[in-house]
Amino acid sequence: MSTRTKAVIATELTELKNFIDGEFVVSSESKTFETCDPTVGRPFALVHEASAADVDLAVQAARHALDGGWGRMSIAGRSELLFKLADRINQRFDEFLEAECRDTGKPYSLARHIDIPRGAANFKVFADIVRNVPTECFRMETPDGAGALNYGVRVPKGVIGVICPWNLPLLLMTWKVGPALACGNTVVVKPSEETPATATLLGEVMNEVGVPPGVYNVINGFGAGSSGEFLTQHPGIDAITFTGETVTGTAIMQHAAAGVRDVSFELGGKNAGVVFADADFDQAADGITR
């Protein structure tokens, strides 16, 4: 590739900044990296890598938003905002579709029917679930014979670290962020370094529908020695959810052991397909391929 061609491509790169406390910010250390459009094999975005200081700011913003009102907002109030969020994603459907396909290289026909609509629907689904989940109550005998009632009270867990994979960036990210926000938590999202575009775009939508600053934060970067490690080691994170492979999962679990923080892991989803001798082989091959 000629120097001139490189210069032309560089001027066309989309800039993806970190999203902290409702604002798009440049990393305090000004490190950047490129992400590639797999369909053409060329970079399409310049991404700002979050430093340890940036991650700390994101966690502080999430804590402030949690204590400042989001965690105490009524379920109805949060649900209304999450419904608006889903509707706004669908209103900007083509933008999310373009970002997702350029990030992942997957066909528009697939992302149009699965990734974007299901990514948006996750906010409505979990808002509905939280609105309709009852609390439990148990009757207990007491020495004075009057009896007592024990009942459950649900409160937000806190600030959740969300680490997402590259294969379904929007869908799997909102599958984590949707229930976290519906339950009154705030989040710091670390998307895959290969597919950060829709997580960034979602920050715009959060602002558009009135989600308070700090409720949703995005820090870009890599794993070890970068934003992923900074996030999982941060003492202000109350729980971590991660989808990815087992080596990274092991490292995250070791970090989460400090403070005995909860983790939610999906470490691989490649289930075995078993074809028996009496099966129609062509049908089996078609089904497994799908």
Order of alpha helices (4+ residues) and beta strands (2+ residues): alpha-beta-beta-beta-beta-beta-alpha-alpha-alpha-alpha-beta-beta-beta-alpha-beta-alpha-beta-alpha-beta-alpha-beta-alpha
